[in-house]
Amino acid sequence: MSLNQTAAPRLAIPALGGLYDALAPYSYALIRFATGAILVPHGYGKLFQGGVTGLTANLAKMGFEPAAFWAYWVAGLEFFGAIMLAIGLLTRPVALMLFIEMVVIVFGVHLPQGFFWTSRGFEYPLLLGILCLAIFLRGGERLSVDRALGREI
């Protein structure tokens, strides 16, 4: 067998092969949806439960001015943008903006606390950032509004 050919994996439970084959086409859409859905409550809390005030102060300390503008931008991106990511609308631009946000969060906020999320480390935003980068590279794909509209940026 050449390097370009791959053999089908031998399943530990061959009877599950049909289930895997049937569900595999939906796995990427599930990952895209879950990535967006995880971020929605973060934006909701900032927009509708007063969290934007604390975010404004934190962004000002980090040097992002005008801090209130950036706080509402981030809150809106985490709420409305994450919904768009979940349903696959303007998938690539939204995923890129969320990736950039996660890079700022990893390096500007959580890096000093270390890796593990249990100590407010960068593990969680790093994973979300990598997922957003991968979604940016792949786009909406099947089961997305982008695909239904027949256009993707």
C-alpha positions as CSV (number, residue, x, y, z in Angstrom):
1,M,0.0,0.0,0.0
2,S,1.4,3.4,-0.9
3,L,1.5,6.4,1.4
4,N,-1.5,8.0,-0.4
5,Q,-3.8,5.1,0.3
6,T,-5.3,4.4,3.7
7,A,-6.9,1.2,4.8
8,A,-10.2,1.4,6.5
9,P,-9.8,1.2,10.3
10,R,-10.6,-2.1,11.9
11,L,-13.4,-1.4,14.4
12,A,-13.3,-2.9,17.8
13,I,-17.1,-3.4,17.5
14,P,-17.7,-4.0,13.8
15,A,-21.5,-3.9,14.3
16,L,-21.2,-0.1,15.0
17,G,-19.7,0.6,11.5
18,G,-23.1,1.3,10.0
19,L,-24.0,3.8,12.8
20,Y,-20.6,5.5,12.4
21,D,-21.0,5.8,8.7
22,A,-24.6,7.2,9.0
23,L,-23.7,9.8,11.6
24,A,-20.2,10.9,10.4
25,P,-21.5,13.5,7.9
26,Y,-23.1,15.4,10.8
27,S,-20.0,15.5,13.0
28,Y,-18.6,18.7,11.7
29,A,-21.9,20.5,12.0
30,L,-22.2,19.3,15.5
31,I,-18.7,20.7,16.4
32,R,-19.6,24.1,14.7
33,F,-22.9,24.2,16.5
34,A,-21.5,23.3,19.9
35,T,-18.7,25.8,19.6
36,G,-21.2,28.6,19.0
37,A,-23.6,27.4,21.6
38,I,-20.9,27.3,24.3
39,L,-20.2,31.0,23.7
40,V,-23.8,32.3,23.6
41,P,-24.2,32.4,27.4
42,H,-21.0,34.3,27.8
43,G,-22.3,37.0,25.5
44,Y,-25.8,36.9,27.0
45,G,-24.4,37.6,30.5
46,K,-22.4,40.5,29.3
47,L,-25.2,42.1,27.2
48,F,-28.2,41.4,29.3
49,Q,-27.0,40.8,32.9
50,G,-24.6,43.7,33.5
51,G,-21.4,41.9,32.6
52,V,-20.4,44.5,30.1
53,T,-19.5,46.9,32.9
54,G,-16.8,44.7,34.3
55,L,-15.6,43.8,30.8
56,T,-15.3,47.6,30.1
57,A,-13.0,48.0,33.1
58,N,-10.9,45.0,32.3
59,L,-10.5,46.2,28.7
60,A,-9.5,49.6,29.8
61,K,-6.8,48.1,32.1
62,M,-5.5,46.2,29.0
63,G,-5.3,49.4,27.0
64,F,-8.3,48.7,24.6
65,E,-9.8,52.2,24.1
66,P,-12.5,53.2,23.8
67,A,-13.1,50.4,26.3
68,A,-16.9,50.6,26.3
69,F,-17.0,50.2,22.5
70,W,-14.8,47.1,22.6
71,A,-16.8,45.7,25.5
72,Y,-20.1,45.9,23.6
73,W,-18.3,44.6,20.5
74,V,-17.0,41.5,22.4
75,A,-20.4,41.0,24.1
76,G,-22.2,41.3,20.8
77,L,-19.8,39.0,19.1
78,E,-20.1,36.4,21.8
79,F,-23.9,36.5,21.7
80,F,-25.0,37.3,18.2
81,G,-21.8,36.1,16.5
82,A,-21.9,32.8,18.4
83,I,-25.5,32.2,17.3
84,M,-24.4,32.9,13.7
85,L,-21.5,30.4,14.1
86,A,-23.8,27.8,15.5
87,I,-26.2,28.0,12.6
88,G,-23.5,28.6,10.0
89,L,-24.3,32.1,8.9
90,L,-21.3,34.1,7.7
91,T,-19.3,31.3,9.2
92,R,-15.8,32.2,8.2
93,P,-15.8,35.9,9.2
94,V,-17.5,35.2,12.5
95,A,-15.1,32.3,13.2
96,L,-12.1,34.5,12.4
97,M,-13.4,37.3,14.8
98,L,-13.9,34.7,17.5
99,F,-10.5,33.2,16.9
100,I,-8.9,36.7,17.3
101,E,-10.9,37.3,20.5
102,M,-9.7,33.9,21.9
103,V,-6.1,34.8,21.1
104,V,-6.5,38.0,23.0
105,I,-8.1,36.2,25.9
106,V,-5.4,33.5,26.0
107,F,-2.5,35.8,25.9
108,G,-3.9,38.9,27.5
109,V,-6.0,37.5,30.3
110,H,-5.5,33.8,31.2
111,L,-1.9,33.0,30.4
112,P,-0.5,34.1,33.8
113,Q,-2.9,31.7,35.6
114,G,-1.4,28.7,33.8
115,F,-2.9,26.0,31.6
116,F,-5.8,24.4,33.6
117,W,-9.2,26.0,33.6
118,T,-9.7,25.1,37.2
119,S,-7.2,27.9,38.1
120,R,-8.8,30.3,35.5
121,G,-6.0,29.2,33.1
122,F,-6.0,29.4,29.3
123,E,-7.1,25.8,28.5
124,Y,-10.7,26.6,27.7
125,P,-10.2,29.7,25.5
126,L,-7.3,28.0,23.8
127,L,-9.6,25.1,22.8
128,L,-12.3,27.5,21.6
129,G,-9.7,29.4,19.7
130,I,-8.4,26.3,17.9
131,L,-12.0,25.3,17.1
132,C,-12.8,28.7,15.7
133,L,-9.6,28.6,13.6
134,A,-10.5,25.2,12.2
135,I,-14.1,26.4,11.5
136,F,-12.7,29.5,9.7
137,L,-10.5,27.3,7.5
138,R,-13.4,24.9,6.6
139,G,-16.4,27.2,6.5
140,G,-20.0,26.4,7.1
141,E,-20.2,23.1,5.2
142,R,-23.4,21.0,5.3
143,L,-26.2,21.9,7.6
144,S,-25.3,25.6,7.6
145,V,-27.3,28.7,6.5
146,D,-24.3,29.6,4.2
147,R,-24.8,26.3,2.4
148,A,-28.6,26.8,2.2
149,L,-28.0,30.3,0.7
150,G,-25.4,28.9,-1.7
151,R,-22.9,31.6,-0.8
152,E,-19.9,31.6,1.5
153,I,-17.3,34.3,2.1
